[in-house]
Amino acid sequence: MINGGGQIVREYALGRQRLDLLVRWQGSRYPLELKMKEQYRPDTAHAQMFGYLDRLGLTEGWLAVFDRDPSVSWDTKLTWRTIGFEGKTLHLVGL
C-alpha cells in the first residue's frame, strides 16, 4: 500500500515477461522498469518497455537507470528524457 490508497505490484506478469513495478493509484496504472547502468542496452530496454505498454494497453511508462559509480556527480546521474514511439511515451530517468 502507498500513501493515498495506492498499491505497488512487484514483478507484474505480462505473458512470459515481468515488469519490475506496476503502481496502481487513483484508478490509474504506472509501469516502471528498473535497470543498472551496466545492464542497460537502449534498444533492448526501450523495446521491452514499449512491449509492456502494448500488453498493458497504456501509452506512458517509466524506465529508471541507476548509475552506482561514485565518481559521477548526482547532477549527471539525475536526468530525465522523454522518448516517443508509435503514440507511446517512455520517460527515461537516470541517463
C-alpha positions, 0 to 999 in steps of 0.5 A: 500500500502507498500513501493515498490508497495506492498499491505497488505490484512487484514483478507484474506478469505480462505473458512470459515477461515481468515488469519490475513495478506496476503502481496502481493509484487513483484508478490509474496504472504506472509501469516502471522498469528498473535497470543498472547502468551496466545492464542497460542496452537502449534498444533492448530496454526501450523495446521491452518497455514499449512491449509492456505498454502494448500488453498493458494497453497504456501509452506512458511508462517509466524506465529508471537507470541507476548509475552506482559509480561514485565518481559521477556527480548526482547532477549527471546521474539525475536526468530525465528524457522523454522518448516517443514511439508509435503514440507511446511515451517512455520517460527515461530517468537516470541517463 
